[in-house]
Amino acid sequence: MLGDGRPAHAVAAEIGTREGLRVHILEHGYLRPDWLTIEPDGMSAHSRFPREPREIEALAANEPAVSPGGLYRSSFLTYALYDLAFHIPNVVLGWLVHPHYRTHGPVHPLVEYSGWILKALTGRTRRQEAEKTIAACLAPGTDGGTSFFLFPLQLPGDYQIRRHAPGGDLFRLVDAAILSFARHAPAGSRLLFKVHPIDNGLSRWPDRIGMTAERHGVAGRVFVADGGDTDALIKKSTGVVTVNSTVGLTALSAGKPVIALGSAIYDVPGLTFQDSLAAFWQRPSPPDPELFDAFTRALAATTQVHGGFIGRQAIRAGVENVASRLMETEDRLPLAFRKPRDVARFRYESELFTTA
């Protein structure tokens, strides 16, 4: 099934694993680009992938290095056309077949598209504003420094947030992170939120974050950019705060300190920061490069296959590789690594949501 977050999928995965069936979850790759995830049992909090460095190193033994990306071509236009081809027939004719159907998404597709239309009409202005915002964030402060933390935003309706993040609410998490930054970050540091590339604009992040930053007295140190080069910003940052975005893996590959506030497959001692968010602002520590190399090799060998959802070549490769993985008689991740599906434990929930 595609993801394990949609209500029907979550129930199916729970029943399947309980009855001893081989349940596999298909999703975009943890590794980007050119990869798909095909994972037994579930993802993130439900993943069988180990969290202990020794177990990861054992899985990585004798596995080849992960090859660089660039195998398949893709574009936002192609993605948008696929989305339209899926949703328009459902909206126009779906009620004839399933009159009581309710979408799993947080908003109706027409509401989603209204956001995209407005965003497209203001594209040039948004890009210019993003450039100004990033330049202001990177400008030397009164002490001559340019230290900033990057928080790449995810989509509020993504099940990685709704099921695998503290509180299941990205807006609350962002508010809590700003409050923590205001209380504990060094005086000269800054915090840059980067809007997700396919965010439709309905979340009004600049307004929301601006008001929260002003309320906590850090309006001049908190920035929001709806655009910009994520990789370049990661390289310039002091550290990266994320919930469980795959951008966290990109930051780890660049040797940058990362803290994952939600359940993330890469939230492993030696890779991500394991102390509090308050401590992360003060003393972020980089990942162990050898452990990260083992992590990517183990991940590619157990949960990833080459392919993609966009483009004929990527889809063809994905179909063949996923089918081949499903036909294997044994799962690549031992049953001993199976985690309970009933409770997701978040290390930072208490810190984030019990402060005044």
PADODREN-957715 format. One record per residue (C-alpha): x, y, z; residue in one letter. Coordinates in steps of 0.1 Angstrom, whole numbers, always signed. Layout:
// residues N
[[X; Y; Z]; "A"]
...
***
This chain:
// residues 356
[[+0; +0; +0]; "M"]
[[+10; +36; -5]; "L"]
[[+21; +48; +29]; "G"]
[[+8; +35; +62]; "D"]
[[-9; +67; +74]; "G"]
[[-42; +68; +57]; "R"]
[[-69; +54; +80]; "P"]
[[-78; +24; +58]; "A"]
[[-41; +17; +53]; "H"]
[[-32; +20; +89]; "A"]
[[-59; -5; +99]; "V"]
[[-49; -29; +71]; "A"]
[[-13; -28; +82]; "A"]
[[-22; -35; +118]; "E"]
[[-44; -64; +109]; "I"]
[[-19; -78; +84]; "G"]
[[+10; -78; +108]; "T"]
[[-11; -93; +136]; "R"]
[[-22; -121; +113]; "E"]
[[+13; -129; +101]; "G"]
[[+9; -115; +66]; "L"]
[[+38; -98; +48]; "R"]
[[+28; -62; +47]; "V"]
[[+49; -38; +26]; "H"]
[[+46; -1; +25]; "I"]
[[+55; +18; -7]; "L"]
[[+65; +55; -7]; "E"]
[[+90; +80; -20]; "H"]
[[+125; +70; -12]; "G"]
[[+142; +79; +21]; "Y"]
[[+172; +84; -1]; "L"]
[[+167; +111; -28]; "R"]
[[+165; +112; -58]; "P"]
[[+160; +80; -79]; "D"]
[[+148; +57; -50]; "W"]
[[+116; +43; -38]; "L"]
[[+109; +29; -4]; "T"]
[[+95; -6; -2]; "I"]
[[+95; -14; +35]; "E"]
[[+80; -42; +56]; "P"]
[[+54; -34; +83]; "D"]
[[+55; +4; +82]; "G"]
[[+75; +36; +81]; "M"]
[[+90; +60; +106]; "S"]
[[+77; +50; +141]; "A"]
[[+66; +16; +126]; "H"]
[[+98; +9; +107]; "S"]
[[+117; -23; +113]; "R"]
[[+149; -5; +105]; "F"]
[[+172; -6; +136]; "P"]
[[+180; +24; +157]; "R"]
[[+212; +9; +172]; "E"]
[[+245; +18; +155]; "P"]
[[+259; -18; +159]; "R"]
[[+228; -33; +143]; "E"]
[[+230; -8; +114]; "I"]
[[+267; -15; +109]; "E"]
[[+260; -53; +108]; "A"]
[[+233; -48; +81]; "L"]
[[+258; -26; +61]; "A"]
[[+286; -52; +61]; "A"]
[[+297; -60; +26]; "N"]
[[+270; -37; +11]; "E"]
[[+282; -14; -17]; "P"]
[[+283; +24; -14]; "A"]
[[+252; +43; -24]; "V"]
[[+255; +56; -60]; "S"]
[[+249; +93; -66]; "P"]
[[+216; +104; -81]; "G"]
[[+207; +116; -116]; "G"]
[[+193; +84; -131]; "L"]
[[+158; +97; -139]; "Y"]
[[+144; +130; -152]; "R"]
[[+115; +146; -134]; "S"]
[[+97; +180; -133]; "S"]
[[+71; +198; -113]; "F"]
[[+49; +201; -145]; "L"]
[[+48; +164; -149]; "T"]
[[+40; +159; -112]; "Y"]
[[+12; +185; -115]; "A"]
[[-3; +169; -146]; "L"]
[[-4; +134; -129]; "Y"]
[[-21; +150; -99]; "D"]
[[-48; +167; -121]; "L"]
[[-53; +134; -140]; "A"]
[[-60; +117; -107]; "F"]
[[-82; +142; -90]; "H"]
[[-103; +158; -117]; "I"]
[[-122; +126; -127]; "P"]
[[-127; +118; -90]; "N"]
[[-141; +153; -82]; "V"]
[[-163; +154; -113]; "V"]
[[-175; +118; -115]; "L"]
[[-165; +101; -83]; "G"]
[[-198; +108; -66]; "W"]
[[-216; +86; -91]; "L"]
[[-196; +55; -81]; "V"]
[[-190; +63; -44]; "H"]
[[-215; +89; -32]; "P"]
[[-203; +88; +4]; "H"]
[[-166; +88; -3]; "Y"]
[[-144; +112; +18]; "R"]
[[-109; +120; +8]; "T"]
[[-80; +111; +32]; "H"]
[[-65; +146; +25]; "G"]
[[-70; +175; +50]; "P"]
[[-86; +197; +23]; "V"]
[[-107; +192; -8]; "H"]
[[-87; +190; -40]; "P"]
[[-105; +222; -53]; "L"]
[[-93; +241; -23]; "V"]
[[-58; +227; -28]; "E"]
[[-58; +239; -64]; "Y"]
[[-71; +274; -55]; "S"]
[[-39; +277; -34]; "G"]
[[-18; +266; -63]; "W"]
[[-34; +291; -87]; "I"]
[[-28; +320; -63]; "L"]
[[+8; +308; -57]; "K"]
[[+15; +306; -95]; "A"]
[[+1; +341; -100]; "L"]
[[+25; +355; -74]; "T"]
[[+55; +333; -83]; "G"]
[[+78; +361; -93]; "R"]
[[+71; +382; -63]; "T"]
[[+76; +352; -40]; "R"]
[[+110; +344; -55]; "R"]
[[+121; +380; -51]; "Q"]
[[+109; +381; -15]; "E"]
[[+127; +348; -7]; "A"]
[[+159; +362; -21]; "E"]
[[+156; +393; +1]; "K"]
[[+147; +372; +32]; "T"]
[[+177; +348; +27]; "I"]
[[+200; +378; +22]; "A"]
[[+188; +394; +53]; "A"]
[[+192; +362; +73]; "C"]
[[+227; +357; +60]; "L"]
[[+238; +394; +65]; "A"]
[[+264; +398; +93]; "P"]
[[+250; +408; +126]; "G"]
[[+263; +434; +151]; "T"]
[[+289; +409; +162]; "D"]
[[+300; +402; +126]; "G"]
[[+286; +366; +127]; "G"]
[[+261; +349; +104]; "T"]
[[+251; +319; +125]; "S"]
[[+216; +306; +116]; "F"]
[[+196; +274; +121]; "F"]
[[+176; +260; +92]; "L"]
[[+141; +246; +97]; "F"]
[[+128; +231; +64]; "P"]
[[+90; +229; +67]; "L"]
[[+70; +199; +58]; "Q"]
[[+34; +198; +46]; "L"]
[[+9; +201; +74]; "P"]
[[-13; +174; +59]; "G"]
[[+14; +149; +54]; "D"]
[[+10; +117; +74]; "Y"]
[[+46; +119; +84]; "Q"]
[[+34; +148; +105]; "I"]
[[-1; +137; +114]; "R"]
[[+9; +102; +126]; "R"]
[[+47; +104; +132]; "H"]
[[+52; +138; +149]; "A"]
[[+45; +150; +184]; "P"]
[[+9; +162; +186]; "G"]
[[+4; +155; +149]; "G"]
[[+2; +193; +143]; "D"]
[[+30; +211; +124]; "L"]
[[+17; +245; +134]; "F"]
[[+20; +237; +172]; "R"]
[[+55; +223; +165]; "L"]
[[+66; +254; +148]; "V"]
[[+52; +276; +175]; "D"]
[[+70; +255; +202]; "A"]
[[+103; +256; +182]; "A"]
[[+102; +294; +180]; "I"]
[[+95; +296; +218]; "L"]
[[+124; +273; +225]; "S"]
[[+147; +294; +202]; "F"]
[[+136; +326; +219]; "A"]
[[+144; +312; +253]; "R"]
[[+176; +292; +247]; "H"]
[[+194; +301; +214]; "A"]
[[+225; +323; +216]; "P"]
[[+217; +360; +213]; "A"]
[[+234; +364; +179]; "G"]
[[+219; +334; +162]; "S"]
[[+190; +333; +137]; "R"]
[[+163; +308; +127]; "L"]
[[+153; +304; +90]; "L"]
[[+121; +285; +81]; "F"]
[[+120; +274; +45]; "K"]
[[+86; +266; +30]; "V"]
[[+82; +232; +14]; "H"]
[[+86; +234; -24]; "P"]
[[+51; +219; -30]; "I"]
[[+33; +238; -2]; "D"]
[[+2; +254; -18]; "N"]
[[+4; +286; +2]; "G"]
[[-28; +281; +22]; "L"]
[[-9; +276; +54]; "S"]
[[+2; +313; +53]; "R"]
[[+35; +305; +69]; "W"]
[[+50; +340; +67]; "P"]
[[+21; +355; +86]; "D"]
[[+19; +327; +112]; "R"]
[[+56; +325; +119]; "I"]
[[+59; +363; +119]; "G"]
[[+32; +367; +145]; "M"]
[[+46; +340; +167]; "T"]
[[+82; +354; +165]; "A"]
[[+69; +388; +174]; "E"]
[[+49; +374; +204]; "R"]
[[+81; +359; +217]; "H"]
[[+103; +389; +211]; "G"]
[[+125; +374; +183]; "V"]
[[+109; +390; +152]; "A"]
[[+142; +403; +141]; "G"]
[[+159; +369; +143]; "R"]
[[+133; +346; +127]; "V"]
[[+129; +345; +90]; "F"]
[[+106; +327; +65]; "V"]
[[+116; +320; +29]; "A"]
[[+92; +306; +3]; "D"]
[[+120; +296; -21]; "G"]
[[+157; +293; -23]; "G"]
[[+183; +265; -27]; "D"]
[[+179; +240; +2]; "T"]
[[+212; +223; -3]; "D"]
[[+231; +257; -3]; "A"]
[[+212; +268; +28]; "L"]
[[+221; +235; +46]; "I"]
[[+258; +240; +38]; "K"]
[[+257; +276; +52]; "K"]
[[+237; +267; +83]; "S"]
[[+249; +260; +119]; "T"]
[[+225; +231; +121]; "G"]
[[+192; +218; +109]; "V"]
[[+159; +214; +129]; "V"]
[[+134; +190; +113]; "T"]
[[+104; +169; +123]; "V"]
[[+112; +139; +102]; "N"]
[[+118; +153; +67]; "S"]
[[+142; +135; +43]; "T"]
[[+160; +169; +42]; "V"]
[[+175; +156; +75]; "G"]
[[+193; +130; +55]; "L"]
[[+206; +156; +31]; "T"]
[[+219; +176; +60]; "A"]
[[+236; +145; +76]; "L"]
[[+252; +138; +43]; "S"]
[[+267; +173; +43]; "A"]
[[+280; +167; +78]; "G"]
[[+257; +192; +95]; "K"]
[[+242; +188; +130]; "P"]
[[+205; +176; +128]; "V"]
[[+178; +173; +154]; "I"]
[[+147; +153; +145]; "A"]
[[+116; +163; +166]; "L"]
[[+94; +135; +153]; "G"]
[[+99; +98; +146]; "S"]
[[+126; +97; +118]; "A"]
[[+143; +66; +105]; "I"]
[[+176; +84; +107]; "Y"]
[[+171; +94; +144]; "D"]
[[+200; +73; +155]; "V"]
[[+226; +80; +183]; "P"]
[[+258; +91; +165]; "G"]
[[+238; +106; +136]; "L"]
[[+212; +131; +151]; "T"]
[[+215; +152; +182]; "F"]
[[+201; +131; +211]; "Q"]
[[+198; +158; +238]; "D"]
[[+171; +185; +241]; "S"]
[[+162; +211; +216]; "L"]
[[+172; +237; +241]; "A"]
[[+207; +221; +242]; "A"]
[[+208; +219; +204]; "F"]
[[+207; +257; +200]; "W"]
[[+236; +260; +223]; "Q"]
[[+259; +231; +212]; "R"]
[[+249; +213; +180]; "P"]
[[+271; +184; +172]; "S"]
[[+278; +169; +137]; "P"]
[[+271; +133; +127]; "P"]
[[+297; +105; +127]; "D"]
[[+306; +102; +89]; "P"]
[[+315; +65; +91]; "E"]
[[+282; +57; +108]; "L"]
[[+263; +77; +82]; "F"]
[[+280; +58; +54]; "D"]
[[+270; +25; +71]; "A"]
[[+235; +39; +76]; "F"]
[[+230; +47; +39]; "T"]
[[+244; +14; +27]; "R"]
[[+222; -5; +52]; "A"]
[[+191; +15; +42]; "L"]
[[+197; +11; +5]; "A"]
[[+201; -27; +9]; "A"]
[[+170; -32; +30]; "T"]
[[+143; -7; +23]; "T"]
[[+152; +11; -10]; "Q"]
[[+150; +2; -47]; "V"]
[[+158; +23; -77]; "H"]
[[+127; +39; -94]; "G"]
[[+102; +68; -90]; "G"]
[[+66; +78; -94]; "F"]
[[+72; +105; -121]; "I"]
[[+84; +98; -157]; "G"]
[[+82; +66; -178]; "R"]
[[+117; +54; -172]; "Q"]
[[+115; +59; -134]; "A"]
[[+81; +42; -132]; "I"]
[[+92; +12; -153]; "R"]
[[+123; +7; -132]; "A"]
[[+103; +11; -100]; "G"]
[[+77; -15; -110]; "V"]
[[+104; -40; -119]; "E"]
[[+124; -34; -88]; "N"]
[[+95; -34; -64]; "V"]
[[+81; -66; -79]; "A"]
[[+115; -82; -76]; "S"]
[[+117; -72; -39]; "R"]
[[+82; -85; -32]; "L"]
[[+90; -119; -47]; "M"]
[[+119; -124; -23]; "E"]
[[+110; -153; +1]; "T"]
[[+125; -135; +32]; "E"]
[[+123; -99; +44]; "D"]
[[+157; -82; +45]; "R"]
[[+149; -67; +79]; "L"]
[[+147; -94; +106]; "P"]
[[+114; -99; +125]; "L"]
[[+134; -93; +157]; "A"]
[[+135; -56; +147]; "F"]
[[+96; -54; +145]; "R"]
[[+82; -25; +167]; "K"]
[[+48; -23; +183]; "P"]
[[+23; -4; +162]; "R"]
[[+1; +9; +190]; "D"]
[[+22; +36; +206]; "V"]
[[+45; +61; +190]; "A"]
[[+70; +76; +215]; "R"]
[[+83; +110; +208]; "F"]
[[+114; +121; +228]; "R"]
[[+106; +158; +226]; "Y"]
[[+69; +159; +232]; "E"]
[[+72; +169; +268]; "S"]
[[+97; +196; +262]; "E"]
[[+78; +211; +233]; "L"]
[[+43; +211; +247]; "F"]
[[+46; +216; +285]; "T"]
[[+64; +250; +284]; "T"]
[[+43; +281; +291]; "A"]
***
